[in-house]
Amino acid sequence: MKKNNMYIIWSHPRRDSLTAQVVQEIQGEAVRQGINVSTLDLYRSGFDPVLREDDEPDWNNPQKSYSPEVHRLFGELEDKDTLVLVFPVWWYGFPAMLKGYLERVWNYGLAYGEDSVLKHKKIRWLALVGGSQAGFIKFGWEKNMTDYIKGSMGYLGVEDANIDFLYNTIGVEEGIDDREGHYQQLFTQARSLVGSVLE
Ligand SMILES: Cc1cc2nc3c(=O)[nH]c(=O)nc-3n(C[C@H](O)[C@H](O)[C@H](O)COP(=O)(O)O)c2cc1C
């Protein structure tokens, strides 16, 4: 089997968050499966999510040189087969940190435009949702987020992409009596993502 290189991009202000633990679970499982893993911890890497003039796309110039940080971070993707993005759902979408990463780093001429090195990668999105799946479905959020992310993947020409949700991350839903068991189930679900990139 071909050696797989995985790159996990994640966003959370707290090192001991559930999001951070989920990242560790995926990382541990990937290592057990013989995958090389590296991570980009957006908060602790000092990443600035604000798109400024230097990184604004020039639609007439797909060769535009962006800030060194953008080229450095986009360069980190080049030798990876699998990209995994892990984040808590905030206001039914991405945290600003992750949104800023996408706006700046997955830029015109790099991630999209004439050609993209992302096209041939496996991309997995894992969203941690405070509320229940029933609530998320009731108000259309699961479909909205799935369509939005899959739509963006289609725009980039990525064929092998998937989004998955970990629900009840706050663990308050009625019927969740065994909190520890509930979190273990979420970790199991998170680890199963690794199998999908080995297929
Ligand atoms: C600013 C903010 C916005 C949030 N918005 C939502 C939301 O729209 N829907 C939801 O179900 N949970 C929402 N939550 C709850 C988070 O999804 C939840 O805290 C997270 O998944 C738990 O993981 P963590 O312990 O790693 O933060 C929000 C939390 C924060 C801090």
The ligand as an SDF file (V2000), in Angstrom:
LIG
                    3D

 31 33  0  0  0  0  0  0  0  0999 V2000
  -18.9720   31.3780   19.3620 C   0  0  0  0  0  0  0  0  0  0  0  0
  -19.6440   30.0310   19.4230 C   0  0  0  0  0  0  0  0  0  0  0  0
  -20.6650   29.7680   18.5180 C   0  0  0  0  0  0  0  0  0  0  0  0
  -21.2910   28.5170   18.5350 C   0  0  0  0  0  0  0  0  0  0  0  0
  -22.2700   28.2600   17.6120 N   0  0  0  0  0  0  0  0  0  0  0  0
  -22.8750   27.0430   17.6100 C   0  0  0  0  0  0  0  0  0  0  0  0
  -23.8600   26.7500   16.6370 C   0  0  0  0  0  0  0  0  0  0  0  0
  -24.1610   27.5450   15.7560 O   0  0  0  0  0  0  0  0  0  0  0  0
  -24.4790   25.5300   16.6790 N   0  0  0  0  0  0  0  0  0  0  0  0
  -24.1370   24.5910   17.6120 C   0  0  0  0  0  0  0  0  0  0  0  0
  -24.7180   23.5030   17.6250 O   0  0  0  0  0  0  0  0  0  0  0  0
  -23.1740   24.8360   18.5520 N   0  0  0  0  0  0  0  0  0  0  0  0
  -22.5320   26.0410   18.5500 C   0  0  0  0  0  0  0  0  0  0  0  0
  -21.5470   26.2940   19.4610 N   0  0  0  0  0  0  0  0  0  0  0  0
  -21.1050   25.2150   20.3570 C   0  0  0  0  0  0  0  0  0  0  0  0
  -19.8320   24.5530   19.8040 C   0  0  0  0  0  0  0  0  0  0  0  0
  -20.0870   23.9030   18.5750 O   0  0  0  0  0  0  0  0  0  0  0  0
  -19.3010   23.5860   20.8480 C   0  0  0  0  0  0  0  0  0  0  0  0
  -18.8850   24.3620   21.9490 O   0  0  0  0  0  0  0  0  0  0  0  0
  -18.1350   22.7740   20.3390 C   0  0  0  0  0  0  0  0  0  0  0  0
  -18.5330   21.8930   19.3370 O   0  0  0  0  0  0  0  0  0  0  0  0
  -17.5700   21.9460   21.5190 C   0  0  0  0  0  0  0  0  0  0  0  0
  -16.2890   21.5610   21.2420 O   0  0  0  0  0  0  0  0  0  0  0  0
  -15.0810   22.1970   22.0490 P   0  0  0  0  0  0  0  0  0  0  0  0
  -15.1790   21.7200   23.4640 O   0  0  0  0  0  0  0  0  0  0  0  0
  -13.8690   21.7110   21.3540 O   0  0  0  0  0  0  0  0  0  0  0  0
  -15.2790   23.6990   21.9740 O   0  0  0  0  0  0  0  0  0  0  0  0
  -20.9080   27.5400   19.4720 C   0  0  0  0  0  0  0  0  0  0  0  0
  -19.8560   27.8250   20.3850 C   0  0  0  0  0  0  0  0  0  0  0  0
  -19.2330   29.0360   20.3480 C   0  0  0  0  0  0  0  0  0  0  0  0
  -18.1100   29.3200   21.3170 C   0  0  0  0  0  0  0  0  0  0  0  0
  1  2  1  0
  2  3  1  0
  2 30  2  0
  3  4  2  0
  4  5  1  0
  4 28  1  0
  5  6  2  0
  6  7  1  0
  6 13  1  0
  7  8  2  0
  7  9  1  0
  9 10  1  0
 10 11  2  0
 10 12  1  0
 12 13  2  0
 13 14  1  0
 14 15  1  0
 14 28  1  0
 15 16  1  0
 16 17  1  0
 16 18  1  0
 18 19  1  0
 18 20  1  0
 20 21  1  0
 20 22  1  0
 22 23  1  0
 23 24  1  0
 24 25  2  0
 24 26  1  0
 24 27  1  0
 28 29  2  0
 29 30  1  0
 30 31  1  0
M  END
$$$$
